[in-house]
Amino acid sequence: MVKKLEIPLANDGISPFETSSCESLSHSQNKAQGRWIGRLERLRRDATGDIAADEAGLLVKGRMVDTPQFVRLWTRTLLAYREWKMPKEGEIKYLELIGSEAVDHALNKPFSDHECPRYLMDLGAIMALLPTPPARILDCGVGTGWTSVFLAKRGYEVVGQDIAQDMITQAEKNKERYGAKTLRFIVDDYENLKFSNEFDAAIFYDSLHHAEDERKAIASIFRALKPGGICLSIEPGETHSQQPQAIEAAKKFGVTERDMPPHLIIAAGKLAGFREFDVFPRPWIGAPVAPPKPPAAPPGLGTRAYRVAKVIFRAFVPAPEPSEPPTDYYKICSLTRMKK
């Protein structure tokens, strides 16, 4: 009995052999994709040729193979390919998944976000450590590009990178809106950048914790920096990946959410070849709380009586103690500087 073997497809019914655009993949990823496709093509060619098969098995190149075993092998290979085929798919398709309202929010950051004061303080601290304009800056994982716009308006020559074309499309809107003439954006993976000795500084602002391998990302930045160049990063510290918001984002959108404390960044920096390291607290950590103000003088109360009332108020309502900053900045969300 001769029968045709039906090759199972993926759950969405799409064959992995259909050609697709590889514009968002790096050269190394395209080569790896070619190897996968070649392997699967050979496997399918063996299975779909003139195969003499019976109920117990099938004949492949003169060798009897158990049919269920062959199908299991095919399915495992296919699923492994499908899993590899779209690395960082959550990051690439993030804007498609979050909805139009959230896209508008992202486009108008930092002003649209309740964390705006902290974002601005963070960027101010980063600017304080950068070389003076017009240095050349590589801004990594920029999203909708607001940090790149600020840096360009400060006078830097900026290249803003993101892995998602949709993000860069929004970033270009911000570039036009704010007239950032010394800014350009690229779609690329910061783990496989092609730059070599081109930048005075590189920045990871809330982006490195989305990396699949921070060692590759930092090694890529090391190559991109000129001798003496610096890499600045502000990333979530330990336990970030265990926070409800991070867990929900990873589950809902398929994005990578990792702990990225300074000690992990520095370890990767040492492997890459960086030679100097510093860690600074974020500017808003440990900031003293403003003391409460005494009530204004009511109408008709004399100056002397009001002064006495202020003394009594401050005696019974003392100013709060400044919040104690965490002592181990190598574990929490801090500003890290590495020098090539």
Contacts in CASP RR format, 6 or more apart in sequence:
PFRMAT RR
TARGET T0000
AUTHOR 0000-0000-0000
METHOD contacts of the structure
MODEL  1
MVKKLEIPLANDGISPFETSSCESLSHSQNKAQGRWIGRLERLRRDATGD
IAADEAGLLVKGRMVDTPQFVRLWTRTLLAYREWKMPKEGEIKYLELIGS
EAVDHALNKPFSDHECPRYLMDLGAIMALLPTPPARILDCGVGTGWTSVF
LAKRGYEVVGQDIAQDMITQAEKNKERYGAKTLRFIVDDYENLKFSNEFD
AAIFYDSLHHAEDERKAIASIFRALKPGGICLSIEPGETHSQQPQAIEAA
KKFGVTERDMPPHLIIAAGKLAGFREFDVFPRPWIGAPVAPPKPPAAPPG
LGTRAYRVAKVIFRAFVPAPEPSEPPTDYYKICSLTRMKK
1 53 0 8 1.000
1 54 0 8 1.000
1 55 0 8 1.000
2 51 0 8 1.000
2 52 0 8 1.000
2 53 0 8 1.000
3 53 0 8 1.000
4 48 0 8 1.000
4 51 0 8 1.000
5 47 0 8 1.000
5 48 0 8 1.000
5 51 0 8 1.000
5 53 0 8 1.000
5 58 0 8 1.000
5 67 0 8 1.000
5 70 0 8 1.000
5 71 0 8 1.000
7 44 0 8 1.000
7 47 0 8 1.000
7 48 0 8 1.000
7 74 0 8 1.000
8 71 0 8 1.000
8 74 0 8 1.000
8 75 0 8 1.000
8 78 0 8 1.000
9 15 0 8 1.000
9 78 0 8 1.000
10 16 0 8 1.000
10 78 0 8 1.000
10 79 0 8 1.000
10 82 0 8 1.000
16 36 0 8 1.000
16 37 0 8 1.000
16 40 0 8 1.000
16 78 0 8 1.000
16 81 0 8 1.000
16 82 0 8 1.000
16 85 0 8 1.000
17 37 0 8 1.000
17 40 0 8 1.000
17 41 0 8 1.000
17 44 0 8 1.000
22 29 0 8 1.000
22 30 0 8 1.000
22 33 0 8 1.000
23 165 0 8 1.000
23 187 0 8 1.000
24 92 0 8 1.000
24 163 0 8 1.000
24 165 0 8 1.000
24 187 0 8 1.000
25 33 0 8 1.000
26 188 0 8 1.000
26 189 0 8 1.000
26 192 0 8 1.000
27 192 0 8 1.000
28 192 0 8 1.000
29 87 0 8 1.000
29 189 0 8 1.000
29 192 0 8 1.000
32 84 0 8 1.000
33 85 0 8 1.000
36 81 0 8 1.000
36 84 0 8 1.000
36 85 0 8 1.000
39 77 0 8 1.000
40 77 0 8 1.000
40 78 0 8 1.000
40 81 0 8 1.000
43 73 0 8 1.000
43 74 0 8 1.000
43 77 0 8 1.000
44 74 0 8 1.000
46 60 0 8 1.000
46 61 0 8 1.000
47 58 0 8 1.000
47 60 0 8 1.000
47 70 0 8 1.000
47 74 0 8 1.000
51 58 0 8 1.000
51 59 0 8 1.000
51 60 0 8 1.000
52 58 0 8 1.000
52 59 0 8 1.000
53 59 0 8 1.000
53 67 0 8 1.000
56 66 0 8 1.000
56 67 0 8 1.000
57 64 0 8 1.000
57 65 0 8 1.000
57 66 0 8 1.000
57 67 0 8 1.000
57 70 0 8 1.000
58 64 0 8 1.000
58 65 0 8 1.000
58 67 0 8 1.000
58 70 0 8 1.000
59 65 0 8 1.000
60 70 0 8 1.000
86 92 0 8 1.000
87 212 0 8 1.000
88 163 0 8 1.000
88 189 0 8 1.000
88 210 0 8 1.000
88 212 0 8 1.000
88 256 0 8 1.000
89 254 0 8 1.000
90 97 0 8 1.000
90 253 0 8 1.000
90 254 0 8 1.000
90 255 0 8 1.000
90 256 0 8 1.000
91 163 0 8 1.000
91 164 0 8 1.000
91 210 0 8 1.000
91 255 0 8 1.000
91 256 0 8 1.000
92 163 0 8 1.000
92 164 0 8 1.000
92 165 0 8 1.000
92 166 0 8 1.000
93 164 0 8 1.000
93 166 0 8 1.000
93 253 0 8 1.000
94 164 0 8 1.000
94 166 0 8 1.000
94 167 0 8 1.000
94 253 0 8 1.000
94 255 0 8 1.000
95 103 0 8 1.000
95 106 0 8 1.000
95 164 0 8 1.000
95 166 0 8 1.000
95 167 0 8 1.000
95 170 0 8 1.000
96 166 0 8 1.000
97 252 0 8 1.000
97 253 0 8 1.000
98 106 0 8 1.000
98 253 0 8 1.000
103 170 0 8 1.000
104 112 0 8 1.000
105 112 0 8 1.000
105 113 0 8 1.000
106 112 0 8 1.000
106 143 0 8 1.000
106 144 0 8 1.000
106 170 0 8 1.000
107 144 0 8 1.000
107 170 0 8 1.000
107 173 0 8 1.000
107 174 0 8 1.000
109 116 0 8 1.000
109 119 0 8 1.000
109 144 0 8 1.000
109 146 0 8 1.000
110 116 0 8 1.000
110 119 0 8 1.000
110 120 0 8 1.000
110 146 0 8 1.000
113 119 0 8 1.000
117 284 0 8 1.000
118 282 0 8 1.000
118 284 0 8 1.000
121 282 0 8 1.000
121 283 0 8 1.000
121 284 0 8 1.000
122 205 0 8 1.000
122 234 0 8 1.000
122 282 0 8 1.000
122 283 0 8 1.000
122 335 0 8 1.000
123 147 0 8 1.000
123 150 0 8 1.000
123 205 0 8 1.000
124 283 0 8 1.000
125 234 0 8 1.000
125 280 0 8 1.000
125 282 0 8 1.000
125 283 0 8 1.000
125 335 0 8 1.000
126 203 0 8 1.000
126 205 0 8 1.000
126 232 0 8 1.000
126 234 0 8 1.000
126 335 0 8 1.000
127 151 0 8 1.000
127 154 0 8 1.000
129 230 0 8 1.000
129 232 0 8 1.000
129 280 0 8 1.000
129 335 0 8 1.000
129 337 0 8 1.000
130 137 0 8 1.000
130 151 0 8 1.000
130 156 0 8 1.000
130 201 0 8 1.000
130 230 0 8 1.000
130 232 0 8 1.000
131 200 0 8 1.000
131 201 0 8 1.000
131 230 0 8 1.000
133 154 0 8 1.000
133 155 0 8 1.000
133 156 0 8 1.000
134 155 0 8 1.000
134 156 0 8 1.000
134 157 0 8 1.000
134 182 0 8 1.000
135 156 0 8 1.000
135 157 0 8 1.000
135 200 0 8 1.000
135 201 0 8 1.000
136 156 0 8 1.000
136 157 0 8 1.000
136 158 0 8 1.000
136 159 0 8 1.000
136 198 0 8 1.000
136 199 0 8 1.000
136 200 0 8 1.000
136 201 0 8 1.000
137 151 0 8 1.000
137 156 0 8 1.000
137 157 0 8 1.000
137 158 0 8 1.000
137 159 0 8 1.000
137 199 0 8 1.000
137 200 0 8 1.000
137 201 0 8 1.000
137 202 0 8 1.000
137 203 0 8 1.000
138 158 0 8 1.000
138 159 0 8 1.000
138 160 0 8 1.000
138 161 0 8 1.000
138 195 0 8 1.000
138 198 0 8 1.000
138 199 0 8 1.000
138 201 0 8 1.000
138 202 0 8 1.000
138 203 0 8 1.000
138 221 0 8 1.000
138 224 0 8 1.000
138 225 0 8 1.000
139 145 0 8 1.000
139 147 0 8 1.000
139 148 0 8 1.000
139 151 0 8 1.000
139 158 0 8 1.000
139 159 0 8 1.000
139 160 0 8 1.000
139 161 0 8 1.000
139 202 0 8 1.000
139 203 0 8 1.000
139 205 0 8 1.000
140 160 0 8 1.000
140 161 0 8 1.000
140 190 0 8 1.000
140 202 0 8 1.000
140 203 0 8 1.000
140 204 0 8 1.000
140 207 0 8 1.000
140 208 0 8 1.000
140 217 0 8 1.000
140 221 0 8 1.000
141 160 0 8 1.000
141 161 0 8 1.000
141 162 0 8 1.000
141 163 0 8 1.000
141 190 0 8 1.000
141 204 0 8 1.000
141 207 0 8 1.000
141 210 0 8 1.000
142 148 0 8 1.000
142 160 0 8 1.000
142 161 0 8 1.000
142 162 0 8 1.000
142 167 0 8 1.000
142 171 0 8 1.000
142 185 0 8 1.000
142 207 0 8 1.000
143 162 0 8 1.000
143 164 0 8 1.000
143 167 0 8 1.000
143 168 0 8 1.000
143 170 0 8 1.000
143 171 0 8 1.000
143 207 0 8 1.000
144 167 0 8 1.000
144 170 0 8 1.000
144 171 0 8 1.000
144 174 0 8 1.000
145 160 0 8 1.000
145 162 0 8 1.000
145 167 0 8 1.000
145 170 0 8 1.000
145 171 0 8 1.000
145 174 0 8 1.000
145 175 0 8 1.000
145 185 0 8 1.000
146 174 0 8 1.000
147 203 0 8 1.000
147 205 0 8 1.000
148 158 0 8 1.000
148 160 0 8 1.000
148 171 0 8 1.000
148 175 0 8 1.000
148 180 0 8 1.000
148 183 0 8 1.000
148 185 0 8 1.000
149 174 0 8 1.000
149 175 0 8 1.000
149 178 0 8 1.000
149 180 0 8 1.000
149 183 0 8 1.000
151 158 0 8 1.000
151 183 0 8 1.000
151 203 0 8 1.000
152 158 0 8 1.000
152 175 0 8 1.000
152 180 0 8 1.000
152 181 0 8 1.000
152 182 0 8 1.000
152 183 0 8 1.000
153 178 0 8 1.000
153 179 0 8 1.000
153 180 0 8 1.000
155 182 0 8 1.000
156 182 0 8 1.000
157 182 0 8 1.000
158 180 0 8 1.000
158 182 0 8 1.000
158 183 0 8 1.000
158 184 0 8 1.000
159 183 0 8 1.000
159 184 0 8 1.000
159 185 0 8 1.000
159 186 0 8 1.000
159 199 0 8 1.000
160 171 0 8 1.000
160 183 0 8 1.000
160 184 0 8 1.000
160 185 0 8 1.000
160 186 0 8 1.000
161 185 0 8 1.000
161 186 0 8 1.000
161 187 0 8 1.000
161 188 0 8 1.000
161 190 0 8 1.000
161 193 0 8 1.000
162 168 0 8 1.000
162 171 0 8 1.000
162 185 0 8 1.000
162 187 0 8 1.000
162 188 0 8 1.000
163 187 0 8 1.000
163 188 0 8 1.000
163 189 0 8 1.000
163 190 0 8 1.000
164 187 0 8 1.000
165 187 0 8 1.000
168 185 0 8 1.000
168 186 0 8 1.000
168 187 0 8 1.000
171 185 0 8 1.000
172 185 0 8 1.000
174 180 0 8 1.000
175 183 0 8 1.000
175 185 0 8 1.000
188 194 0 8 1.000
190 207 0 8 1.000
190 211 0 8 1.000
190 217 0 8 1.000
190 220 0 8 1.000
190 221 0 8 1.000
191 211 0 8 1.000
191 212 0 8 1.000
191 213 0 8 1.000
191 216 0 8 1.000
191 217 0 8 1.000
191 220 0 8 1.000
192 216 0 8 1.000
192 220 0 8 1.000
193 220 0 8 1.000
193 221 0 8 1.000
193 223 0 8 1.000
193 224 0 8 1.000
195 223 0 8 1.000
195 224 0 8 1.000
196 223 0 8 1.000
196 224 0 8 1.000
197 223 0 8 1.000
197 224 0 8 1.000
197 225 0 8 1.000
197 226 0 8 1.000
197 227 0 8 1.000
198 224 0 8 1.000
198 225 0 8 1.000
198 226 0 8 1.000
199 224 0 8 1.000
199 225 0 8 1.000
199 226 0 8 1.000
199 229 0 8 1.000
200 225 0 8 1.000
200 226 0 8 1.000
200 229 0 8 1.000
200 230 0 8 1.000
201 225 0 8 1.000
201 229 0 8 1.000
201 230 0 8 1.000
201 231 0 8 1.000
201 232 0 8 1.000
202 221 0 8 1.000
202 224 0 8 1.000
202 225 0 8 1.000
202 230 0 8 1.000
202 231 0 8 1.000
202 232 0 8 1.000
203 231 0 8 1.000
203 232 0 8 1.000
203 233 0 8 1.000
204 217 0 8 1.000
204 221 0 8 1.000
204 231 0 8 1.000
204 232 0 8 1.000
204 233 0 8 1.000
204 234 0 8 1.000
204 235 0 8 1.000
205 233 0 8 1.000
205 234 0 8 1.000
206 234 0 8 1.000
206 235 0 8 1.000
206 236 0 8 1.000
207 235 0 8 1.000
208 214 0 8 1.000
208 217 0 8 1.000
208 218 0 8 1.000
208 233 0 8 1.000
208 235 0 8 1.000
208 260 0 8 1.000
208 265 0 8 1.000
209 235 0 8 1.000
209 236 0 8 1.000
209 240 0 8 1.000
209 256 0 8 1.000
209 257 0 8 1.000
209 258 0 8 1.000
209 259 0 8 1.000
209 260 0 8 1.000
210 255 0 8 1.000
210 256 0 8 1.000
210 257 0 8 1.000
210 258 0 8 1.000
211 217 0 8 1.000
211 256 0 8 1.000
211 258 0 8 1.000
211 260 0 8 1.000
212 256 0 8 1.000
214 258 0 8 1.000
214 260 0 8 1.000
214 264 0 8 1.000
214 265 0 8 1.000
214 268 0 8 1.000
215 268 0 8 1.000
215 271 0 8 1.000
215 272 0 8 1.000
217 268 0 8 1.000
218 231 0 8 1.000
218 265 0 8 1.000
218 268 0 8 1.000
218 269 0 8 1.000
218 271 0 8 1.000
218 272 0 8 1.000
218 274 0 8 1.000
218 338 0 8 1.000
219 268 0 8 1.000
219 269 0 8 1.000
219 271 0 8 1.000
219 272 0 8 1.000
221 231 0 8 1.000
221 272 0 8 1.000
222 231 0 8 1.000
222 269 0 8 1.000
222 272 0 8 1.000
222 273 0 8 1.000
222 274 0 8 1.000
222 340 0 8 1.000
225 231 0 8 1.000
225 340 0 8 1.000
226 340 0 8 1.000
227 340 0 8 1.000
228 339 0 8 1.000
228 340 0 8 1.000
229 339 0 8 1.000
229 340 0 8 1.000
230 337 0 8 1.000
230 338 0 8 1.000
230 339 0 8 1.000
230 340 0 8 1.000
231 269 0 8 1.000
231 274 0 8 1.000
231 337 0 8 1.000
231 338 0 8 1.000
231 339 0 8 1.000
231 340 0 8 1.000
232 335 0 8 1.000
232 336 0 8 1.000
232 337 0 8 1.000
233 260 0 8 1.000
233 265 0 8 1.000
233 335 0 8 1.000
233 336 0 8 1.000
234 282 0 8 1.000
234 333 0 8 1.000
234 334 0 8 1.000
234 335 0 8 1.000
234 336 0 8 1.000
235 260 0 8 1.000
235 261 0 8 1.000
235 265 0 8 1.000
235 333 0 8 1.000
235 336 0 8 1.000
236 246 0 8 1.000
236 259 0 8 1.000
236 260 0 8 1.000
236 261 0 8 1.000
236 333 0 8 1.000
237 259 0 8 1.000
237 260 0 8 1.000
237 261 0 8 1.000
237 262 0 8 1.000
237 331 0 8 1.000
237 332 0 8 1.000
237 333 0 8 1.000
237 334 0 8 1.000
238 259 0 8 1.000
238 261 0 8 1.000
238 331 0 8 1.000
238 332 0 8 1.000
239 259 0 8 1.000
240 246 0 8 1.000
240 257 0 8 1.000
240 258 0 8 1.000
240 259 0 8 1.000
240 260 0 8 1.000
240 333 0 8 1.000
241 247 0 8 1.000
241 250 0 8 1.000
241 257 0 8 1.000
241 258 0 8 1.000
241 259 0 8 1.000
246 257 0 8 1.000
247 257 0 8 1.000
249 255 0 8 1.000
249 257 0 8 1.000
250 256 0 8 1.000
250 257 0 8 1.000
261 330 0 8 1.000
261 331 0 8 1.000
261 332 0 8 1.000
261 333 0 8 1.000
261 334 0 8 1.000
262 279 0 8 1.000
262 329 0 8 1.000
262 330 0 8 1.000
262 331 0 8 1.000
262 334 0 8 1.000
262 336 0 8 1.000
263 330 0 8 1.000
263 331 0 8 1.000
265 336 0 8 1.000
265 338 0 8 1.000
266 277 0 8 1.000
266 279 0 8 1.000
266 330 0 8 1.000
266 336 0 8 1.000
266 338 0 8 1.000
269 277 0 8 1.000
269 338 0 8 1.000
270 277 0 8 1.000
273 340 0 8 1.000
274 338 0 8 1.000
274 339 0 8 1.000
274 340 0 8 1.000
275 339 0 8 1.000
275 340 0 8 1.000
276 337 0 8 1.000
276 338 0 8 1.000
276 339 0 8 1.000
277 336 0 8 1.000
277 337 0 8 1.000
277 338 0 8 1.000
277 339 0 8 1.000
278 336 0 8 1.000
278 337 0 8 1.000
279 329 0 8 1.000
279 330 0 8 1.000
279 334 0 8 1.000
279 335 0 8 1.000
279 336 0 8 1.000
279 337 0 8 1.000
280 329 0 8 1.000
280 334 0 8 1.000
280 335 0 8 1.000
280 336 0 8 1.000
280 337 0 8 1.000
281 325 0 8 1.000
281 329 0 8 1.000
281 334 0 8 1.000
281 335 0 8 1.000
282 333 0 8 1.000
282 334 0 8 1.000
282 335 0 8 1.000
285 325 0 8 1.000
285 326 0 8 1.000
285 332 0 8 1.000
286 322 0 8 1.000
286 323 0 8 1.000
286 324 0 8 1.000
286 325 0 8 1.000
287 322 0 8 1.000
287 323 0 8 1.000
288 322 0 8 1.000
288 323 0 8 1.000
289 319 0 8 1.000
289 320 0 8 1.000
289 322 0 8 1.000
289 323 0 8 1.000
291 319 0 8 1.000
291 320 0 8 1.000
292 317 0 8 1.000
292 319 0 8 1.000
294 309 0 8 1.000
294 310 0 8 1.000
294 313 0 8 1.000
294 314 0 8 1.000
295 313 0 8 1.000
297 306 0 8 1.000
297 309 0 8 1.000
301 309 0 8 1.000
326 332 0 8 1.000
END
